[in-house]
C-alpha cells in the first residue's frame, strides 16, 4: 500500500512539474537573448523583409530581438496574425486591410503605422507607352479587388478609359463607362504571379505591384510604361491585433521603421521605386 502511495505521489509531482514547466515556457517564449524581448513580424520578401532586416540592429539596441517571417502571398500573413503565430505583419495597404476584415469577420486588426509607399506600375515588353496600346489590348492585373481602385485610375488619367463618377478608390472594371480602345481588363491573376506573366510575354501589358517587380529583378526603367502618381499611392502598414495596439515593443518597432536611418535605407536601396512615409 505504501509502495502504491509512493508511485501515486511521484506521478502527481511529475505532472505538477510539467505544468509548471509549460507555464514557464509560455511566460518566457517572448524572451530573447540577454533578456531582450522577441518580436515576430510577418512580411513580404521585398521590400518589407529587407526593411525589417535593416531595422534589426536598431531594435536590438532598444532591447528587442526581431524575427522576420517571410510570406510569399497576401493571404497567410493575416491568417498567421489572427492565429497568434506572429505579433504583427507588414505588407498591406489600407484598402487591402479593409477588404480582408470585411471578408473575415473574426479578424480584429488595426494599423499602428504607415511606413512606405509602393507605386503600382504598368509594364510592357511590346509597347513604350499607354498611348501605344492597340485596340483590344489585353491588360493583365491582380485579382485583388483592392488593387483595382489604384490600377484603373492610371488608365483613366492617360485618357484611355473613363470611370463612373465618384467611384474613387473603390473603382472596379464594371465601373468603366467609356473604353474607346476596348481594352481588355478581364484577365485577373494572383498578384505574386504577375511578374512571371510579364516575363513570359503574356498580354500586351501587365500591372505589377512594386514588391514583386523588385523581387523578380524587372528593370523598371526599361519596361515600366506608366505608374500611379506619388500623391495617390497608399501606404504600406504595420498591422496588429487590436488588443496589441498599445504594446510597447510594437510601438518601438514603428518608431524605428519611421526613423531617419530606415528612411535613408529605403531611399538608397530602392532609388525611388519605394518611397518612405515622412
KOLDRENDREN-667417 format. One record per residue: x, y, z of N, C-alpha, C in turn; chain; residue in three letters; residue number from 1. Coordinates in pm, whole numbers, plus 50000, padded with zeros to 5 digits. Last residue first. Layout:
<nodes>
X_Y_Z_X_Y_Z_X_Y_Z_A_Ala_NUM
...
</nodes>
This chain:
<nodes>
50701_56009_45537_50765_56102_45631_50679_56120_45756_A_Unk_278
50739_55698_45404_50637_55792_45451_50699_55879_45559_A_Unk_277
50956_55629_45130_50929_55625_45274_50824_55730_45309_A_Unk_276
50894_55450_44837_50901_55583_44896_50869_55573_45046_A_Unk_275
51050_55264_44587_50980_55259_44716_51000_55394_44783_A_Unk_274
51182_55361_44372_51077_55260_44346_50991_55241_44470_A_Unk_273
51386_55529_44460_51261_55588_44415_51150_55489_44384_A_Unk_272
51596_55345_44533_51614_55452_44433_51483_55503_44374_A_Unk_271
51625_55147_44719_51524_55128_44614_51516_55242_44512_A_Unk_270
51841_55219_44891_51825_55081_44843_51735_55073_44720_A_Unk_269
51810_55489_44956_51932_55444_44889_51916_55306_44826_A_Unk_268
51552_55497_45075_51586_55586_44964_51706_55535_44885_A_Unk_267
51578_55307_45281_51478_55289_45176_51513_55373_45053_A_Unk_266
51780_55424_45440_51799_55291_45382_51705_55271_45264_A_Unk_265
51652_55659_45520_51771_55668_45435_51798_55534_45366_A_Unk_264
51455_55548_45681_51416_55628_45565_51533_55639_45466_A_Unk_263
51617_55438_45880_51544_55349_45790_51495_55423_45666_A_Unk_262
51719_55676_45996_51810_55570_45949_51740_55478_45849_A_Unk_261
51497_55816_46079_51576_55870_45968_51670_55765_45910_A_Unk_260
51219_55589_46148_51337_55668_46184_51412_55716_46060_A_Unk_259
51014_55420_46118_50992_55556_46070_51112_55648_46098_A_Unk_258
51103_55192_46239_51076_55185_46095_51053_55323_46034_A_Unk_257
51111_55282_46507_51236_55252_46436_51213_55252_46284_A_Unk_256
50836_55307_46561_50926_55422_46581_51056_55403_46503_A_Unk_255
50751_55045_46525_50703_55151_46435_50795_55272_46442_A_Unk_254
50886_54925_46744_50908_54880_46606_50870_54989_46507_A_Unk_253
50767_55056_46957_50910_55077_46932_50946_55035_46790_A_Unk_252
50512_54951_46941_50530_55094_46923_50677_55129_46895_A_Unk_251
50572_54684_47002_50515_54718_46871_50536_54866_46842_A_Unk_250
50658_54708_47266_50753_54663_47164_50704_54696_47023_A_Unk_249
50418_54798_47393_50540_54880_47395_50639_54840_47285_A_Unk_248
50093_54796_47261_50208_54716_47305_50337_54797_47289_A_Unk_247
49861_54903_47176_49941_54985_47267_50063_54911_47322_A_Unk_246
49750_54703_47016_49781_54833_46956_49866_54923_47045_A_Unk_245
49669_54452_47082_49812_54480_47093_49850_54620_47044_A_Unk_244
49403_54422_47028_49443_54416_47169_49590_54454_47190_A_Unk_243
49396_54413_46747_49355_54534_46819_49402_54537_46964_A_Unk_242
49687_54278_46596_49556_54255_46657_49523_54375_46745_A_Unk_241
49847_54499_46355_49846_54410_46472_49702_54375_46510_A_Unk_240
50054_54616_46089_49921_54580_46138_49932_54480_46254_A_Unk_239
50207_54868_45921_50232_54767_46024_50097_54742_46091_A_Unk_238
50141_54926_45568_50116_54941_45712_50180_54832_45797_A_Unk_237
50203_55138_45297_50209_55003_45349_50217_55011_45501_A_Unk_236
49981_55395_45168_50096_55349_45245_50087_55200_45277_A_Unk_235
49877_55461_44827_49851_55431_44969_49975_55377_45038_A_Unk_234
49938_55727_44608_49980_55592_44647_49952_55566_44795_A_Unk_233
49892_55979_44521_49774_55896_44549_49809_55755_44596_A_Unk_232
50127_56108_44465_50035_56175_44557_49914_56089_44593_A_Unk_231
50259_55968_44270_50308_55956_44408_50210_56012_44509_A_Unk_230
50045_55802_44042_50105_55927_44087_50144_55914_44233_A_Unk_229
50129_55479_43912_50047_55567_43996_50120_55697_44026_A_Unk_228
50275_55458_43582_50261_55418_43722_50170_55518_43794_A_Unk_227
50395_55323_43267_50311_55415_43345_50310_55367_43490_A_Unk_226
50580_55151_43168_50525_55250_43074_50429_55348_43142_A_Unk_225
50871_54983_43242_50755_55049_43301_50705_55160_43208_A_Unk_224
51104_54884_43120_50975_54824_43086_50852_54895_43146_A_Unk_223
51335_55028_43196_51321_54978_43059_51177_54942_43025_A_Unk_222
51302_55089_43463_51336_55197_43369_51312_55154_43225_A_Unk_221
51262_54839_43580_51151_54932_43570_51179_55043_43469_A_Unk_220
51352_54530_43523_51409_54663_43501_51297_54763_43476_A_Unk_219
51288_54292_43775_51245_54353_43649_51300_54495_43639_A_Unk_218
51340_54126_43993_51452_54194_43928_51416_54255_43794_A_Unk_217
51148_54012_44145_51179_53945_44018_51296_54011_43945_A_Unk_216
51134_54193_44357_51168_54053_44385_51212_53981_44258_A_Unk_215
51046_54423_44226_51177_54420_44290_51225_54277_44311_A_Unk_214
50792_54335_44149_50886_54385_44048_51027_54376_44104_A_Unk_213
50676_54281_44393_50703_54168_44304_50795_54208_44189_A_Unk_212
50654_54539_44498_50734_54439_44569_50768_54320_44481_A_Unk_211
50484_54674_44314_50627_54704_44319_50708_54597_44389_A_Unk_210
50254_54488_44117_50286_54551_44246_50437_54563_44260_A_Unk_209
50185_54544_43774_50254_54465_43877_50280_54549_44002_A_Unk_208
50009_54481_43491_50015_54577_43602_50067_54502_43725_A_Unk_207
50117_54432_43165_50090_54367_43293_50106_54472_43403_A_Unk_206
50015_54427_42823_50071_54500_42937_50029_54427_43064_A_Unk_205
49942_54229_42655_50008_54345_42596_50070_54433_42703_A_Unk_204
50003_53878_42747_49929_54003_42741_50006_54113_42670_A_Unk_203
50321_53738_42835_50175_53726_42826_50110_53865_42823_A_Unk_202
50594_53702_42860_50543_53773_42744_50392_53765_42727_A_Unk_201
50702_53604_43086_50665_53504_42984_50603_53569_42860_A_Unk_200
50722_53828_43241_50845_53771_43188_50818_53667_43080_A_Unk_199
50448_53860_43311_50519_53960_43230_50642_53899_43163_A_Unk_198
50410_53631_43464_50327_53653_43347_50394_53753_43252_A_Unk_197
50587_53681_43671_50612_53568_43582_50534_53582_43452_A_Unk_196
50456_53901_43787_50592_53917_43733_50625_53805_43636_A_Unk_195
50212_53783_43874_50214_53888_43771_50351_53904_43707_A_Unk_194
50195_53613_44085_50223_53553_43955_50237_53657_43844_A_Unk_193
50118_53752_44308_50254_53700_44307_50293_53636_44174_A_Unk_192
49844_53810_44255_49946_53914_44246_50088_53860_44235_A_Unk_191
49662_53592_44044_49717_53618_44177_49836_53712_44166_A_Unk_190
49486_53763_43776_49562_53652_43833_49617_53691_43970_A_Unk_189
49255_53837_43529_49295_53865_43666_49367_53743_43723_A_Unk_188
49153_53964_43240_49248_53863_43289_49302_53904_43425_A_Unk_187
48994_54176_43155_48928_54057_43211_49023_53953_43269_A_Unk_186
49033_54413_43025_49080_54403_43164_49031_54275_43232_A_Unk_185
49104_54524_42718_49052_54403_42783_49115_54388_42922_A_Unk_184
48990_54820_42560_49096_54750_42633_49034_54637_42715_A_Unk_183
48856_54970_42363_48806_54839_42404_48917_54756_42471_A_Unk_182
48920_55224_42311_49007_55122_42251_48964_54980_42286_A_Unk_181
48717_55359_42461_48725_55372_42315_48810_55265_42246_A_Unk_180
48540_55327_42701_48660_55248_42673_48680_55244_42521_A_Unk_179
48342_55440_42969_48392_55467_42834_48524_55395_42815_A_Unk_178
48290_55331_43211_48174_55375_43131_48215_55415_42989_A_Unk_177
48381_55101_43447_48429_55168_43325_48308_55203_43238_A_Unk_176
48292_54949_43651_48267_55092_43663_48320_55171_43543_A_Unk_175
48380_54693_43618_48242_54720_43576_48204_54868_43589_A_Unk_174
48628_54710_43741_48622_54704_43595_48482_54738_43545_A_Unk_173
48599_54952_44008_48607_54815_43958_48595_54820_43806_A_Unk_172
48695_55180_44266_48669_55151_44125_48688_55003_44092_A_Unk_171
48739_55285_44512_48659_55162_44506_48628_55120_44363_A_Unk_170
48863_55527_44495_48948_55412_44527_48872_55280_44525_A_Unk_169
48608_55656_44281_48735_55675_44351_48815_55548_44370_A_Unk_168
48347_55691_44197_48387_55559_44249_48521_55565_44323_A_Unk_167
48264_55937_44085_48257_55919_44230_48304_55785_44284_A_Unk_166
48147_55826_43772_48179_55938_43860_48164_55899_44007_A_Unk_165
48303_55555_43616_48179_55611_43672_48216_55717_43775_A_Unk_164
48587_55635_43410_48520_55561_43517_48392_55632_43560_A_Unk_163
48718_55591_43091_48652_55683_43184_48575_55600_43284_A_Unk_162
49041_55537_42936_48908_55494_42981_48846_55607_43063_A_Unk_161
49256_55684_42846_49221_55562_42773_49084_55508_42813_A_Unk_160
49372_55898_42974_49267_55925_42876_49222_55803_42798_A_Unk_159
49541_55865_43181_49603_55867_43048_49501_55890_42938_A_Unk_158
49362_55845_43387_49445_55965_43382_49511_55980_43246_A_Unk_157
49269_55586_43337_49179_55700_43321_49259_55830_43307_A_Unk_156
49487_55434_43397_49440_55434_43258_49346_55551_43232_A_Unk_155
49500_55488_43669_49619_55509_43586_49578_55521_43440_A_Unk_154
49253_55404_43771_49278_55548_43754_49403_55580_43673_A_Unk_153
49298_55118_43779_49214_55177_43675_49232_55328_43659_A_Unk_152
49465_55077_44012_49510_55049_43875_49430_55126_43770_A_Unk_151
49328_55136_44242_49457_55202_44220_49500_55190_44074_A_Unk_150
49110_54978_44237_49088_55121_44258_49215_55202_44244_A_Unk_149
49231_54730_44225_49167_54783_44105_49140_54933_44115_A_Unk_148
49321_54638_44467_49419_54700_44377_49352_54770_44259_A_Unk_147
49106_54517_44580_49155_54638_44647_49259_54711_44561_A_Unk_146
49072_54285_44438_48990_54400_44402_49036_54529_44469_A_Unk_145
49318_54090_44316_49278_54154_44442_49202_54282_44407_A_Unk_144
49419_53992_44089_49282_53951_44119_49233_54007_44252_A_Unk_143
49614_54220_43891_49589_54145_44014_49442_54108_44030_A_Unk_142
49613_54197_43526_49630_54263_43656_49589_54173_43771_A_Unk_141
49676_54254_43187_49673_54154_43295_49697_54226_43427_A_Unk_140
49514_54357_42906_49580_54408_43027_49565_54304_43137_A_Unk_139
49525_54344_42566_49498_54262_42685_49582_54313_42802_A_Unk_138
49371_54569_42338_49491_54525_42411_49452_54452_42539_A_Unk_137
49174_54669_42174_49158_54534_42225_49277_54482_42302_A_Unk_136
49400_54868_41990_49261_54838_42024_49253_54693_42069_A_Unk_135
49732_54896_42143_49637_54887_42031_49494_54862_42079_A_Unk_134
49926_55137_42316_49847_55014_42325_49743_55010_42212_A_Unk_133
50047_55382_42310_50082_55288_42204_49998_55160_42206_A_Unk_132
49970_55509_42541_49910_55555_42416_49938_55458_42301_A_Unk_131
50138_55397_42728_49998_55356_42728_49929_55396_42596_A_Unk_130
50451_55310_42567_50364_55399_42643_50222_55345_42640_A_Unk_129
50587_55112_42433_50666_55208_42510_50580_55305_42592_A_Unk_128
50525_54756_42407_50490_54896_42382_50564_54989_42479_A_Unk_127
50618_54505_42478_50578_54528_42339_50559_54676_42307_A_Unk_126
50657_54465_42735_50772_54435_42652_50745_54472_42506_A_Unk_125
50538_54664_43005_50515_54604_42873_50647_54579_42802_A_Unk_124
50364_54752_43304_50485_54706_43237_50451_54640_43104_A_Unk_123
50263_54987_43536_50220_54912_43417_50345_54879_43337_A_Unk_122
50288_54980_43900_50329_55019_43765_50271_54931_43657_A_Unk_121
50214_55126_44212_50188_55017_44118_50224_55066_43978_A_Unk_120
50438_55256_44451_50353_55284_44335_50338_55161_44245_A_Unk_119
50446_55207_44772_50494_55134_44655_50402_55163_44536_A_Unk_118
50556_55365_45074_50462_55356_44962_50528_55282_44846_A_Unk_117
50586_55290_45431_50637_55328_45299_50527_55314_45194_A_Unk_116
50441_55309_45686_50588_55305_45675_50640_55349_45539_A_Unk_115
50209_55389_45928_50233_55392_45783_50383_55404_45761_A_Unk_114
50090_55200_46209_50189_55288_46147_50197_55275_45997_A_Unk_113
49903_55033_46302_49971_55113_46404_50078_55204_46343_A_Unk_112
49580_54917_46213_49711_54968_46170_49772_55051_46282_A_Unk_111
49422_54629_46347_49432_54774_46340_49572_54811_46292_A_Unk_110
49180_54357_46346_49311_54417_46325_49304_54569_46327_A_Unk_109
49028_54102_46384_49013_54225_46461_49149_54296_46461_A_Unk_108
48855_53867_46202_48978_53945_46206_48950_54074_46283_A_Unk_107
48609_53755_46176_48679_53730_46303_48814_53800_46310_A_Unk_106
48520_53812_45922_48459_53885_46033_48531_53862_46167_A_Unk_105
48656_53856_45640_48687_53768_45754_48642_53838_45882_A_Unk_104
48580_54052_45465_48564_53914_45422_48586_53815_45536_A_Unk_103
48647_54282_45605_48508_54263_45562_48482_54117_45527_A_Unk_102
48918_54249_45633_48835_54248_45755_48686_54235_45721_A_Unk_101
49002_54266_45368_49025_54143_45443_48936_54135_45567_A_Unk_100
48935_54534_45310_48871_54424_45237_48883_54293_45314_A_Unk_99
49111_54671_45482_48967_54688_45495_48891_54573_45429_A_Unk_98
49359_54588_45376_49324_54558_45516_49173_54566_45536_A_Unk_97
49346_54700_45122_49351_54555_45136_49311_54514_45278_A_Unk_96
49343_54975_45188_49233_54915_45111_49228_54765_45126_A_Unk_95
49589_55012_45328_49460_55029_45396_49343_54964_45322_A_Unk_94
49818_54741_45237_49770_54879_45229_49636_54891_45301_A_Unk_93
50067_54516_45387_49940_54552_45323_49907_54701_45328_A_Unk_92
50291_54438_45525_50286_54406_45383_50168_54471_45312_A_Unk_91
50358_54322_45814_50399_54444_45744_50403_54409_45595_A_Unk_90
50214_54215_46126_50258_54195_45989_50279_54328_45920_A_Unk_89
50289_54083_46456_50246_54191_46366_50276_54147_46224_A_Unk_88
50342_53848_46581_50296_53960_46664_50241_54075_46579_A_Unk_87
50229_53520_46476_50318_53634_46465_50259_53749_46547_A_Unk_86
50040_53344_46556_50170_53288_46519_50275_53398_46503_A_Unk_85
49778_53414_46609_49877_53440_46712_50015_53384_46682_A_Unk_84
49589_53399_46414_49614_53278_46492_49720_53296_46601_A_Unk_83
49608_53652_46297_49486_53615_46369_49509_53496_46461_A_Unk_82
49859_53621_46174_49838_53723_46277_49716_53690_46362_A_Unk_81
49806_53418_45990_49906_53396_46095_49891_53497_46208_A_Unk_80
49623_53553_45828_49582_53430_45898_49676_53404_46015_A_Unk_79
49786_53753_45727_49674_53790_45814_49620_53670_45890_A_Unk_78
49973_53603_45576_50018_53691_45685_49907_53733_45779_A_Unk_77
49818_53452_45379_49868_53389_45501_49917_53486_45610_A_Unk_76
49763_53633_45161_49657_53574_45245_49711_53530_45381_A_Unk_75
49955_53713_44986_49890_53818_45063_49783_53763_45159_A_Unk_74
50267_53522_44977_50136_53563_44925_50076_53668_45018_A_Unk_73
50498_53450_45098_50504_53470_44953_50369_53507_44893_A_Unk_72
50654_53572_45397_50540_53510_45329_50547_53543_45180_A_Unk_71
50895_53541_45654_50865_53583_45517_50749_53502_45459_A_Unk_70
50937_53668_45963_50881_53552_45896_50832_53596_45758_A_Unk_69
51194_53783_46162_51115_53812_46043_51068_53683_45978_A_Unk_68
51239_53889_46488_51239_53772_46400_51145_53802_46284_A_Unk_67
51429_54104_46688_51328_54093_46583_51347_53967_46501_A_Unk_66
51467_54172_47016_51518_54081_46913_51407_54059_46811_A_Unk_65
51508_54471_47186_51412_54387_47114_51485_54303_47010_A_Unk_64
51655_54675_47309_51614_54559_47388_51515_54467_47321_A_Unk_63
51750_54870_47149_51637_54907_47235_51580_54788_47310_A_Unk_62
51934_54746_46996_51983_54848_47089_51875_54889_47188_A_Unk_61
51762_54600_46838_51842_54528_46938_51896_54625_47043_A_Unk_60
51669_54792_46664_51577_54737_46764_51653_54665_46875_A_Unk_59
51896_54833_46511_51838_54946_46585_51744_54898_46695_A_Unk_58
51932_54580_46392_52033_54633_46486_51979_54748_46572_A_Unk_57
51678_54558_46237_51716_54467_46346_51819_54526_46443_A_Unk_56
51628_54709_46015_51587_54764_46144_51635_54679_46262_A_Unk_55
51702_54554_45804_51781_54675_45829_51750_54735_45966_A_Unk_54
51495_54371_45819_51632_54325_45847_51722_54444_45878_A_Unk_53
51283_54535_45737_51286_54483_45874_51426_54434_45912_A_Unk_52
51355_54570_45470_51347_54687_45558_51354_54643_45704_A_Unk_51
51328_54307_45383_51459_54373_45375_51463_54496_45466_A_Unk_50
51058_54262_45414_51151_54185_45497_51290_54248_45496_A_Unk_49
50960_54460_45220_50925_54460_45362_51025_54386_45451_A_Unk_48
50981_54475_44947_51094_54526_45027_51077_54507_45177_A_Unk_47
51019_54127_44960_51075_54252_44913_50964_54355_44898_A_Unk_46
50864_53934_45106_51010_53926_45097_51073_54060_45063_A_Unk_45
50618_54044_45344_50655_54005_45208_50807_54014_45197_A_Unk_44
50610_53930_45689_50630_54031_45585_50648_53967_45448_A_Unk_43
50555_53919_46042_50540_53858_45911_50547_53964_45803_A_Unk_42
50753_53929_46329_50678_54007_46231_50675_53935_46097_A_Unk_41
50798_53890_46665_50791_53816_46539_50699_53891_46443_A_Unk_40
51020_53987_46912_50905_54031_46834_50909_53958_46700_A_Unk_39
51138_53935_47236_51138_53888_47097_51008_53929_47030_A_Unk_38
51332_54129_47463_51201_54083_47418_51213_54038_47272_A_Unk_37
51637_54020_47626_51564_54104_47529_51427_54044_47499_A_Unk_36
51786_53853_47784_51668_53914_47844_51592_54006_47751_A_Unk_35
51985_53747_47627_52020_53852_47721_51900_53922_47782_A_Unk_34
51769_53672_47357_51899_53657_47421_51923_53775_47515_A_Unk_33
51418_53701_47442_51527_53672_47350_51657_53656_47428_A_Unk_32
51100_53595_47543_51231_53646_47585_51337_53606_47484_A_Unk_31
50868_53480_47481_50892_53608_47417_51028_53666_47455_A_Unk_30
50859_53259_47639_50881_53236_47496_50907_53366_47421_A_Unk_29
50809_53273_47908_50940_53317_47862_50960_53304_47713_A_Unk_28
50552_53180_47953_50586_53311_48006_50715_53365_47948_A_Unk_27
50565_52930_47838_50472_53027_47783_50510_53168_47826_A_Unk_26
50753_52807_48008_50782_52821_47865_50695_52929_47803_A_Unk_25
50608_52815_48248_50731_52891_48237_50768_52914_48092_A_Unk_24
50402_52641_48189_50369_52780_48220_50493_52868_48205_A_Unk_23
50551_52410_48154_50474_52464_48042_50442_52609_48063_A_Unk_22
50651_52377_48413_50744_52398_48303_50675_52458_48185_A_Unk_21
50416_52330_48548_50493_52450_48581_50591_52483_48469_A_Unk_20
50346_52087_48431_50257_52202_48417_50332_52331_48444_A_Unk_19
50561_51932_48517_50537_51951_48373_50452_52073_48348_A_Unk_18
50521_51937_48791_50642_51996_48735_50626_52024_48587_A_Unk_17
50277_51798_48803_50285_51935_48853_50405_52008_48794_A_Unk_16
50350_51546_48708_50251_51625_48634_50258_51773_48673_A_Unk_15
50528_51473_48910_50575_51484_48771_50481_51570_48689_A_Unk_14
50357_51459_49131_50468_51554_49130_50519_51578_48988_A_Unk_13
50193_51247_49058_50133_51381_49079_50241_51488_49070_A_Unk_12
50386_51041_49055_50312_51074_48933_50253_51215_48942_A_Unk_11
50463_51034_49322_50562_51067_49220_50493_51112_49092_A_Unk_10
50222_50947_49439_50279_51077_49476_50378_51125_49370_A_Unk_9
50197_50691_49331_50092_50792_49303_50147_50933_49330_A_Unk_8
50417_50569_49445_50408_50579_49298_50310_50689_49260_A_Unk_7
50342_50582_49713_50464_50649_49669_50461_50670_49518_A_Unk_6
50117_50420_49718_50102_50560_49752_50223_50641_49702_A_Unk_5
50235_50176_49659_50135_50230_49566_50119_50380_49590_A_Unk_4
50389_50142_49888_50454_50148_49757_50361_50212_49655_A_Unk_3
50197_50123_50084_50288_50235_50089_50357_50254_49954_A_Unk_2
50084_49880_50000_50000_50000_50000_50088_50126_50000_A_Unk_1
</nodes>
